[in-house]
Amino acid sequence: MRRREFLGLSLGSAAFGMLSRGVRAQADIKEIRIGYQKNGVLVIARQQATLEKHFSSQGIDVKWIEFSSGPPMLEAMNVGSVDYGAVGDSPPIFAQSAGAAIVYAAGQPITNGQGILVPNHSPIRTIADLKGKRVGFTKGSSAHNVIVQTLEKAGLKYADITPVYLTPPDAGPAFANGSIDAWSIWDPYFAIGETKQNGRILVNASEITKANAFYIANRDFAKNHGQILQQIIDVTSATAKWAEAHREEVAKSLSAITGIPLDIQTVAANRSSFAVGPITDDIIATQQGVADRFFKLGLIPKPLVVRDAVWKPVQT
């Protein structure tokens, strides 16, 4: 994906670009901008105001910015309008290949909660049956990686399907009305498709490959405010530990913040993994495999080294 194409993923890029990274880097930090989606630890952190409580004594405010998927979030982060956010495995690959100003700050292994759906009465019963079918997913998202690796496991080529690039809010209706034959997606949309849109799970991503989610930071923010970034990660990690042990409360938090019905968020919360930790060698190796696969398929224009974009905390 070329830089121009990457920058075109978000409709709001012009507005986000109004802020200057240079000016903010030289000033005392007064606000942290957090990007989040309709799932995960950051939604819980927002509902519980854990970051606000932590930073209030330092005179730092927290601003929350919602995104429908990872690619537009990382575009906003690239231009300095988001400092920290959570995404799946594919968005940072496309962003790094486009030269975006991002770093991997923390990792989160994904054990469940994403996969490929087909309509309940669809004749598609195996991965091989996807050949020649219209498959919807968000370009550059973790769902993109899921479909690539699923096809590979079945001996199919990417060219054997017709990709239909849709954001989750657009893909849901397309799936429900039969405009696409299959949908690669993550929770809570995965749960919505399964419980409300007559979907059947063709395959869970966990059956195909190891997957990770990531907490990404703006590169200048990480460089100039490393101690603040570490505090954000520490609070995120503490929130994740609480979530692992309080899934009923997690579902309520997710529902309250996102407006998605409690029964759906309960499904998502009960099968989610929340643990947040450092970027280990194993995580880097898995992510490098994603990058190498995307380059081989021509989805990114050049090979890249994931490790080059991993944030190295300053040791004190």
N, C-alpha and C positions, 0 to 999 in steps of 0.2 A: 504494500500500500504506500503510495507516494505521499509526501508531506501535504501536498495540496488536497489530496483526497481525504487524508486524515483530518485536516482542518475543516473540511466540509461536512463532517459527520454531525456537528452540532449547529442547529439553526441560530443559536444565540451567540455565536462566536464573536460577532462584531461588538456586541454589548460587553461581553466578558473581556474583550481586549482593551477596553477603555482604561483599565487599571494598569499602573506601571509597576513592574517588578522591581526596578531599580530604586524608585522612590521609597517603596515599602521596606526594602532591605536595609536602607540607611536609617529608617525611623525606628523608634521604640515600638515594639509590637503591642497593639491595643485590642486586636481582634483576631481570632482564629476562624477560618472558614472551613467547614466540614462538609464534604460531599457524601451523600448517602442515597441508597435505593430503598425499595420497599421490603427489605429483609435484613437480617443479620444483627450483629452486635451494636453497630452504630445507631440503629433505630432504638434499641433498648437504652443505650447511653443517652440519646436525646430525650426519651420519655422520662427517664430517671434524673435527667439533668446532672449526670455525674461529672461531665467536663466543666459545666458551669460552676458547680460547687467547688471543684478542685482549683479552678483558676480565678475565682472571685477575689481571693485574698491578694492576688498578684495584679489586680486591676485589668484583667484581660477578659473581654467578652467572647462569646462563642456564637457564630452565625451558622445556621444549617441550610444547605442548599440541596434540594431533591433532584435526582436524575432518574430517567426511566431505564438507563443501562450504563455500562461502564465507558464506552467510547466517548460520548459527549462529556462525561465527567472529566476524563483525562485531557480532553481538549481544553476545557476550562482551567484545569490545573496547569497545563502547558503555558497558558498565557498569564498565569499568576492570579487567577480569580478564585481558586480553591487551593487550600494548603494541604489537605489530608482527606483521604477517602478510601472506601473499600470497593474492590472490583474483583471479577473473576480472573482466570489465568490468561485469556487471550488479549484483552484490551491493552495491558502494558507491553505486550509483544509488538502490536501494531504501533503503539505510541513510541516505543524505543526505536523501532525501525524508521520512524518518521523524524527522529531527532528531537522528540519532545523532552521538555525539562522536567523529568520525573525520576524518582528513585523508589526502589522497593524498600519499605520500612519494616514490615512485619508480615508473617505468613499465617495461613489458617488452612489446614488440610480439610478437604471436603469429602465426606463419606456418603452423602445421600442428598436428595432434594433437587436433582436435576436429571434430565434424560430426554427421551424422545416419545412424544405422544402421537397416537393415530386415533381417528374416530372409532368408537366402540364396535361398530359393525363393519369396519373397513376390512377388505380382503388382505390387507397387509398383515402378515403374521410373523415374518422373519425380516432380518436386516436386508437380506437379498431382495426382498419384495419392494424395497425402496427404489430399485433401479427404474429409471424413467419417470419417477414421481416428483411432484412439486413439494419441496421441503422448506418450510419457513423457519427463519431464525434471524437474530440480530447480527449483522455483519461486524466482525471484530470482537464479538463477545465470547464468553466461555461456551455458549451454545454452539458457536462456530467450531470451536475445537472438538466438542462432543460429536458433532456430525462428521467431521473429518476423520476422527479416530474410529468411529463406529463403522463408517464405510470401509476404511482400511482393514479392519478386523474381518469383515465379510468378503474381502477380496474385490471390493468395488472401487472404482475411481471417483474422484470428486465430480468429474464430467458425466458420471452416470446418473446424476440427479439434476433437477432444475432448481437451483437455489432461489429462494424468494426472500429478499432482504426486508425484514419488517421489525419495527420496534415491538416490544411486548404488548403495549396497548393496542397496536394495530393488528398484531398477529393473532390475538385472542379471538376477535370477531371473524377474522379470515379462517381460522381453524373451525370455529363454530358453524360457519355457513358453507363450509366445504371448498373454499377457494384454494386451500392448500391441502395436500394429502397427509402431511405429517408436520410436526412442530417440535423443534429442539429448543428447550426452555428450562428455566430454573424456577425455584420457589420464590414467591408465593404463586406466580403465574402457573407453575407446574401443577400445584394443588388446585388452582382454579380450573384449569383445563380438565383435570382428572375428575373433579367433583361436580363442577357446574356446567361444563361444556361437552359432556358426553365423551370424554377422552379415555383411552386405554393406553397403559404404559407399554410401549413396544420394547424399550430397554432402559434400564437405569444406567446413568453414567458410571456408577461405581462398578458395574459389570464389565466395563470397557477399559478403563484406565484409572490411574491415580490422578487426582485433581487437587488443585489448591486455589484458595482465594488469597487476595493480597491487600494489604494496607499500603497505599501509595502516598508519597508526599511530593510536593513541588520541590525541585532540586535546590532552588535558591533558598526556600524556606528551611530545608534540611541543613543547608550549609551555614546559614546565618543564625538559625534558631534551633540548633541541635538539642540543647537542654530542654527546650519547650517541646520539641518533637518527642523526645524520650518520655516526657511526662504524659503526653497524649497517648503514646503506646502503652505506658504503664496503666493508665486509667482504662484504656480499651481492654487490656488483658484482664484487669480485675473485674470489669463488667462481664467479660466472657466467662470467667470462672463462676460468677454468680449465676449466669444464664444456664450453664450446664446442670446446675442443681435445682433450678426453679423454672421448669419448662411451662408450667401452667401460667405462671406470672409473665413469662416471656411472651406467650401467645396473646395475653391481654395487652401487654405493652405494644407489640407489633400491630395489633388491631386498632388500638387507640391512636397511634401515630399515623398509620397508613390509611385508615378507613376501610380496610379489607375485613370482611366478616370474621368473627372470632373462630368459627368452626374451621375456616380455611387456614387461618394462621395457626390454629392448634395442630393441624396436620403438618404444616411446615415446621413448626417449632419442635414437634416430637421426633422428627427425623433429621434435624439439623445438627451439625457439629459447630461448636462455638469457640473451641480453644484457640487462643492467639499466642504466637511465639515468634522467636527470631527466624530469619531466613537461613535455614540450614543448608548444608551441602546437598542433602537429598532433595530438598525443595528446589534448589538451583538446578540440579541435574534434571529433574522432571520438567521444569520450565524451559530448560535449554532444549529438551526433546521437542517441546511444542514449537519453539522458534525454528528449529531445524526442519521440522515437518512443514511448517508454513512456507519456509523459503523454498523447499523442494517442490511444493505445489505452485509456486509463483504467487503466493498470496502476499508476501512481502518482497521488496525489491532487492534486498541484499542480506547476507548472513549477519547475524549479530551475536554478541556475547552477553548473555543475561547478567553474568557476574559483574560486568562493568557498571551496571545500573543499580547495584545493591548498596544501600546506605551503610556506611561504617560509622557507628556511634563513636564520638570522641571519648576516650577512656580518661577518667579523672582519678 
